[in-house]
Amino acid sequence: MKSRRQFFSMAGMVGGAAVAGSVSRVAMAALPEPVIEQTAQTRPPLQPSSGRPYRPVTTLNGWTLPFRMRDGVKEFHLVAEPVVREFAPGFKANLWGYNGQSPGPTIEVVEGDKLRIFVTNRLPESTTIHWHGQRLPNGMDGVTGLTQPTIPPGKTFVYEFVARRPGTFMYHPHTDEMVQMAMGMMGFWVTHPRTPNPLIDEADRDFCFLLNAFDIDPGSATPRIMTMLDFNIWGWNSRVFPGIDPLVVRLGDRVRMRVGNLTMTNHPIHLHGHEFQVTGTDGGPTPRSTRRYEVTEDIAVGQMRQLDFIADEEGDWAVHCHKSHHTMNAMGHDVPTMIGVEQADLARKISDLVPGYMEMGSHGMDEMSTMRMPLPANTLPMMMGEGPFGALGMGGMFSVVKVRRNQKRGDYTDPGWFKHPPGTVAYEYKGEVPPPVRGGSR
Ligand SMILES: [Cu+2]
């Protein structure tokens, strides 16, 4: 056994891949037991039981991987494997992920931590893990063929490096990337600052999630892996609304949303009722002089953003991708525009031939949110979700920031829908509406 000191000086050298061989039987026995998650629930923040203290993050519909300390090294065990992921009640898909779910568990460490990450491959093909955004020895960067040999099925490799800078990062395969990311292989990574950092404010609530996209035909359960642009399932952490949990906060909290994009297109993430600042990226904390208030931040492919805001308005505030096609669930995009087309007569004729036929879209598509067409099994309606005032007409990349005065510190339980104070909800005007005056008609 090498001493730790020898090992870390070795890992610091270019060519640290020498230590990333498949481990011996003896070393296997020393592996941390892999922790496997069974559900898509949001787990409460995992308080560190050892090592340097930090304020943990909350992974939306996800969890943080437990670690163990061994001779001053933080050890994790990731298992790459096929998983069944529930996107929302009524829709499950066959994905690839880590430790039972897609995305994999969030990894949380502290700046300066010495890390050892065991990666066991239970996929039918080889893989590697790239630690996106990290400063590390080149041989730990996880690029198949370039910085290491690939991890064949059934083998376990070891990655060892020091978490050198604090920030918002992610991990994903760098082997057969197109297929493995299309199948859901990715995970979040947060490195907490070791000491108070003038550019990192302490957040009261710190949420993280990855943007991901899949192409799953209605009625089927396995993504098409060759799709480049025409995805139909737009997810946050492999969940779609109404399957995405709300971000529950206490009035006055400093809230952080860390978002990474592993889809094939950009996503303008839009928050209602508040302004945020971009306080960090995968490049690190942003200089204060660059910060300005925004309500939408466009996140490009492969980018990460850390959005901070003070939750000082009570209510249920939508947070969503501003591309309207991304707040819908599976639909065909070859639906013709039917607005203004009178279909009633036609519908009657078709109904004679096709029982159960429904006309669609004559008055816009909002009616889609309430009509219940027969759908293939394992398929969500394209616009769904029930709110306190009726159908929400939303799917995909949509959730709700629930700001509550009485939410207890550290309590993430869903408080239900906001109870609006009397006189603060848009209401119907019951008087006479004068005819509109149009230019030129006077
Ligand atoms: Cu989007």
Residues whose N, C-alpha, C, O or C-beta is under 5 A from the ligand:
A	BS01	CU	N266 H267 P268 C321 K323 H326
